[in-house]
Amino acid sequence: MIEIIDLKKSFNGKVVLNGVDLSIEKGKITVIIGRSGEGKSVLIKHIIGLLKPDSGKILIDGHDMTKMREREFIEVLKRFGMLFQGAALFDSMTVAGNVGFPLKEHTDLSDKEIRKIVSEKLRRVGLVGVEDMMPADLSGGMKKRVGLARAIVMDPEIVLFDEPTTGVDPILADSIADLMLETQRALKTTYIAITHDIQLTYKIADKVAMLHQGKIVEQGAVEEMKKNPNPLLRQFLTGSAQGPIKVY
Amino acid sequence: MKEFFERLGMMAQSFINVSGQMVIMLAQSAYYLFIPPYKLRNIFKQMEFVGVKSLFVVILTGAFTGMVLAMQSYNALKRFGAESLVGPTVALSMARELGPVLTALMVTGRAGSAMATELGTMRVTEQIDAMFTMGVNPVRHLVVPRIVAGLTMLPLLAVVTDFVGVVGGYLIGVKLLGINPGVYIGRTIDFVNVDDIMYGLTKSFFFGIIITLVASFQGFNTTGGAEGVGRAATNAVVLSCVLILISDYMLTSLMF
């Protein structure tokens, strides 16, 4: 469904993505793992068009996203949702305003209808009665939930997750993993997550891909990856300081 | 020596780069201004922020400037026995020059810095990116309403500053310094015509665009967390003030 072909990107001469090749299957959860600073965020930002590649293609149903005109691109973006690392809620709007924002911008639904959908999506992520609260009044975990509700409010086909469990406690991290599984299974959505959280990866991933030095070095199903002898992957999955990946 | 020229070259390059990006942002805003859907709610919100909420500070500025002008010009004109020209001096200075420029500088300090801070925070907390990923153009949603607010509110605020300045000048000239009220008002009407006020308002229109464009540009291009947001606000204020003063000279020489 999404095909990334030989994607390259440098910033001020520093190569970040050095020919990434990856295919993402429809209706599955693909988790991209890798150390901090390996370009995971840069990769996910390319998938949703926030960054333009130096070369390479990102095909969605065969159409190259990097070459689309604005109107066509906006139509494609409507098929996407994204949960940012810090949730990226608009702090000038209430929770309901945030979650309902894409609906208000892209549909002709009345305020009442939007409110109904917003409440339903919030309930789906386990939040009730928070519609009129401001983001500043929410805890970190609640923000992530509201961010997820906003990401799925347009019933997107593809949802991207930027480090969904970074900066939250382990119990909350597990509940976010459960929530991702529940929402994905219920809606049969394609989820793409980038993380360095191995527990999360084992719990939710249908497919795992490891990004290292600007390339996907290994990819496959979780069980295959667990058995994979590649020392890079072994070191990362076991969380060891000893191995081919140097600590810097 | 070589290093000096290298640095000069880099500064020139960065100046051209920034100017080009700002012109592109302005062109995009002008394009979206005429393409529906219009973000009326956002526009009115920004108009309130730039206009209504700046009223107090511009009234204060206008009043004291008019009062000081009356006192200073009285002091100078008295030496030639031309005290009756205090009224026109105050009114002309306010309408053609001080009203628009001081209003613009005050609004830069109050609203320009706040805009750069707000947009800068939205940038570093990925709110602008989030908007983009929802298929909403951030320039249309965030920049256009601010520029519209700037170009409509600055002339209106300048009118208020002009008026309050003239009233302040009148109070000092007539009530404190004892100029005949009839002479004061009569001479002011003789010397000041509508064109003088229109010149000032035209300047304000451009200042409104400069303030909001610079603040939006700095906010949009913020990098580096909280420190970056602070830098964006400072840069927005400094760059706006410099551009206001330079463009004031250029517009004055064009309209003279």
Interface residues (C-beta under 8 A of the other chain):
Chain A: K45 I48 G49 L50 I74 E75 L77 K78 F80 G81 M82 F84 Q85 G86 A88 L89 F90 D91 F101 P102 E105 H106 L160
Chain B: T121 M122 T125 E126 Q127 D129 A130 M131 F132 T133 M134 G135 V136
